[in-house]
Amino acid sequence: MIELSLQRKVSKSHHTMGKLIVNGEQFCDTLENTKKMIPTGTYKIVLVWSNKFQRELPELLNVPKRAAIRIRRDAFLLEIAIKLVG
């Protein structure tokens, strides 16, 4: 099992920066839209095919009021893309 941990650090008006920790080791820096941040919690992750990026991406499951939360790495930042439900 792989354990991912997001440690949020700096919050600006529109974005929150942090670190993604994979199995206890820093993997990359992160950037989240402050208005759409994922609630603190533990979530299952599955790999799903992205037609847009033509590769598998990790997707968080069962996040309250959200769907299709996919994690992708761009350069040295990790962007968490969120679609709101309903």
C-alpha positions in Angstrom: 0.0 0.0 0.0 1.2 3.5 -0.8 0.5 6.3 1.6 0.1 9.9 0.4 0.1 12.8 2.8 -0.5 16.4 1.8 1.0 19.0 4.2 -0.4 22.4 3.5 1.9 25.3 4.3 1.4 28.7 2.8 -2.1 30.1 1.9 -2.4 33.0 -0.5 -5.7 34.6 -1.5 -6.3 32.2 -4.4 -3.8 29.3 -3.9 -2.4 27.1 -1.1 1.1 25.7 -1.3 2.2 22.6 0.4 4.2 19.3 0.1 3.2 15.9 -1.0 4.7 13.1 1.1 4.8 9.6 -0.4 5.6 6.8 2.0 7.2 9.2 4.5 9.4 11.0 1.9 8.8 14.4 0.2 7.8 13.8 -3.4 7.0 17.3 -4.7 5.5 20.7 -4.0 1.8 21.2 -4.4 -0.6 24.0 -5.4 -4.3 24.0 -4.7 -7.1 26.4 -5.5 -7.9 27.8 -2.0 -11.7 27.9 -2.8 -11.7 24.2 -3.8 -9.5 22.6 -1.3 -10.1 18.9 -0.4 -11.4 18.5 3.1 -8.9 17.0 5.6 -9.5 13.3 5.7 -8.4 9.8 4.5 -9.4 8.8 1.0 -9.0 5.8 -1.2 -7.1 6.4 -4.5 -7.5 4.5 -7.8 -5.7 4.9 -11.1 -7.9 6.1 -13.9 -7.2 6.8 -17.6 -7.2 10.5 -18.6 -8.2 11.1 -22.2 -6.9 14.7 -21.8 -3.4 13.7 -20.6 -3.3 10.3 -22.3 -2.0 8.5 -19.2 -3.2 7.1 -15.9 -3.8 9.5 -13.0 -4.6 8.9 -9.4 -8.2 9.8 -8.5 -9.4 10.3 -4.9 -12.7 8.6 -4.1 -15.6 9.5 -1.8 -14.6 13.1 -1.2 -17.7 14.9 0.2 -19.6 16.9 -2.4 -16.9 16.4 -5.1 -16.1 14.0 -7.9 -13.3 13.3 -10.4 -10.5 14.6 -8.2 -7.4 13.7 -10.1 -3.9 14.4 -9.2 -1.3 15.3 -11.9 2.2 16.4 -11.8 3.3 19.4 -13.9 7.0 20.2 -13.8 7.8 20.4 -10.1 4.3 21.2 -8.9 1.4 18.9 -8.2 -2.0 20.3 -9.1 -5.1 18.8 -7.7 -8.0 19.3 -10.2 -11.4 19.2 -8.7 -14.9 19.1 -10.2 -17.8 20.1 -8.0 -20.8 17.8 -7.9 -24.3 19.1 -8.7 
